[in-house]
């Protein structure tokens, strides 16, 4: 059984680690520091999420299990004051490896 801190849908995964969210698709791998995550919103279904960064940039996350997906929406601590001051750079803190989907 997969951890509720891991979402999977097809070949895509999203793993919630201590300090970051790692999203892996067939096209790319993204590491998003939790310190720059402002909000996690549900998208069109019970298993699709949008990660909103402090600078307004967004990243889509697909999950196959509604229960696990809802755990990703659990309230997060607010960004630190240092991160709020550097909100314009939030997207720059996301590391991405891969092709056009990065």
VOZAVEX-656359 format. One record per residue: residue in one letter; x, y, z of N, C-alpha, C in turn. Coordinates in pm, whole numbers, padded with zeros to 5 digits, always signed. Layout:
<atoms>
AXYZXYZXYZ/...
</atoms>
This chain:
<atoms>
X+00084-00119+00000+00000+00000+00000+00088+00124+00000/X+00052+00221-00085+00129+00344-00092+00096+00435+00026/X+00192+00517+00061+00175+00614+00168+00074+00719+00123/X-00008+00774+00215-00099+00882+00178-00023+01009+00140/X+00107+01009+00159+00187+01125+00121+00240+01109-00022/X+00191+01007-00093+00229+00986-00232+00102+00971-00314/X+00090+01053-00418-00021+01041-00512+00030+00976-00639/X-00048+00888-00697-00011+00829-00825-00132+00830-00917/X-00106+00854-01043-00208+00843-01147-00136+00808-01274/X-00155+00687-01321-00081+00640-01437+00068+00640-01405/X+00146+00704-01490+00291+00711-01470+00333+00832-01387/X+00237+00916-01347+00268+01037-01272+00264+01011-01121/X+00356+01075-01049+00356+01066-00903+00381+01203-00842/X+00332+01221-00722+00361+01340-00642+00391+01290-00502/X+00510+01321-00452+00552+01275-00320+00571+01395-00229/X+00501+01394-00117+00512+01501-00019+00621+01463+00079/X+00734+01532+00070+00846+01507+00159+00846+01611+00270/X+00940+01602+00362+00945+01691+00477+00948+01838+00438/X+01026+01873+00337+01044+02014+00301+01010+02047+00157/X+00958+01949+00082+00929+01975-00059+00825+01877-00113/X+00768+01917-00226+00679+01832-00302+00753+01794-00429/X+00766+01666-00455+00836+01619-00576+00730+01563-00670/X+00715+01629-00786+00617+01588-00887+00694+01529-01004/X+00663+01403-01037+00732+01335-01147+00628+01292-01249/X+00649+01333-01375+00565+01290-01485+00656+01227-01591/X+00597+01177-01697+00679+01120-01804+00763+01228-01871/X+00721+01354-01860+00793+01464-01926+00895+01533-01837/X+00874+01531-01705+00961+01612-01619+00952+01569-01473/X+01048+01620-01395+01049+01605-01249+01064+01745-01191/X+00974+01782-01100+00979+01913-01036+00993+01895-00886/X+01077+01976-00825+01089+01980-00679+01044+02118-00634/X+00936+02121-00557+00876+02247-00513+00895+02259-00362/X+00976+02354-00316+00994+02372-00171+00860+02409-00105/X+00826+02343+00004+00700+02372+00072+00695+02515+00125/X+00810+02573+00149+00816+02710+00200+00757+02811+00102/X+00749+02778-00026+00694+02872-00124+00554+02831-00170/X+00494+02730-00106+00357+02691-00139+00262+02777-00057/X+00182+02855-00127+00085+02942-00060-00046+02869-00036/X-00089+02789-00135-00220+02726-00126-00223+02601-00212/X-00307+02506-00171-00332+02386-00251-00482+02383-00276/X-00520+02388-00404-00662+02394-00442-00704+02266-00513/X-00828+02227-00491-00882+02116-00569-00920+02169-00706/X-00891+02089-00808-00924+02129-00944-01060+02073-00982/X-01075+02025-01103-01203+01981-01157-01257+01852-01096/X-01172+01774-01034-01216+01646-00980-01166+01629-00837/X-01203+01519-00775-01158+01491-00639-01012+01452-00633/X-00951+01426-00749-00814+01376-00749-00717+01466-00823/X-00756+01588-00857-00666+01682-00924-00648+01805-00838/X-00523+01848-00822-00491+01963-00739-00412+02067-00818/X-00420+02190-00773-00335+02297-00823-00254+02349-00705/X-00122+02351-00720-00033+02406-00619-00008+02551-00657/X-00039+02644-00567-00020+02787-00592+00099+02834-00510/X+00198+02893-00577+00317+02943-00509+00295+03085-00460/X+00382+03133-00376+00370+03266-00319+00378+03376-00424/X+00433+03346-00542+00438+03446-00649+00323+03431-00748/X+00228+03339-00719+00112+03320-00805+00130+03212-00911/X+00252+03163-00931+00274+03055-01027+00199+02931-00980/X+00152+02849-01074+00077+02729-01038+00139+02605-01101/X+00115+02492-01035+00161+02361-01083+00048+02262-01062/X+00017+02184-01164-00090+02085-01156-00036+01954-01100/X-00118+01889-01017-00084+01759-00960-00206+01669-00978/X-00184+01551-01035-00291+01454-01053-00272+01339-00955/X-00381+01295-00896-00376+01181-00807-00490+01086-00842/X-00474+00960-00810-00577+00863-00845-00668+00826-00730/X-00639+00874-00608-00714+00833-00490-00769+00957-00419/X-00902+00971-00410-00958+01090-00347-00913+01111-00202/X-00899+01004-00125-00859+01018+00015-00717+01071+00025/X-00625+01012-00049-00486+01060-00047-00477+01202-00099/X-00554+01232-00203-00552+01368-00259-00599+01469-00155/X-00701+01435-00078-00750+01528+00024-00645+01555+00131/X-00560+01455+00161-00454+01476+00259-00351+01578+00211/X-00332+01587+00079-00240+01687+00026-00295+01827+00047/X-00425+01839+00067-00488+01970+00087-00488+02012+00233/X-00437+01928+00321-00430+01960+00463-00359+02094+00480/X-00411+02182+00565-00349+02314+00580-00199+02306+00610/X-00126+02390+00545+00018+02400+00563+00047+02524+00647/X+00160+02524+00716+00198+02648+00786+00218+02759+00683/X+00188+02882+00719+00208+02991+00624+00356+03004+00587/X+00383+03059+00467+00523+03080+00429+00594+03169+00531/X+00723+03147+00547+00801+03228+00640+00808+03372+00590/X+00829+03469+00680+00842+03609+00636+00950+03627+00530/X+01058+03550+00543+01165+03561+00443+01114+03518+00306/X+01033+03413+00302+00979+03366+00174+00876+03464+00119/X+00798+03527+00207+00701+03625+00161+00773+03742+00096/X+00883+03787+00158+00961+03897+00100+01017+03860-00036/X+01047+03732-00056+01105+03690-00184+01002+03620-00272/X+00873+03651-00252+00767+03582-00326+00783+03595-00477/X+00837+03705-00522+00855+03723-00666+00950+03619-00723/X+01032+03555-00638+01127+03456-00686+01081+03313-00662/X+00959+03293-00614+00914+03159-00576+00929+03060-00690/X+00887+03097-00809+00896+03005-00923+01041+02969-00952/X+01133+03060-00924+01274+03032-00949+01328+02928-00853/X+01263+02907-00739+01308+02808-00642+01263+02666-00677/X+01172+02654-00776+01125+02523-00821+01229+02469-00918/X+01284+02353-00886+01380+02293-00978+01306+02195-01066/X+01340+02194-01194+01274+02106-01289+01376+02043-01381/X+01362+01914-01399+01443+01840-01495+01348+01779-01594/X+01381+01789-01720+01296+01722-01819+01267+01809-01937/X+01168+01765-02012+01134+01827-02139+01032+01937-02127/X+00944+01942-02226+00850+02052-02239+00753+02063-02123/X+00730+01956-02049+00636+01960-01938+00691+02024-01813/X+00815+02069-01812+00879+02122-01691+00833+02260-01658/
</atoms>
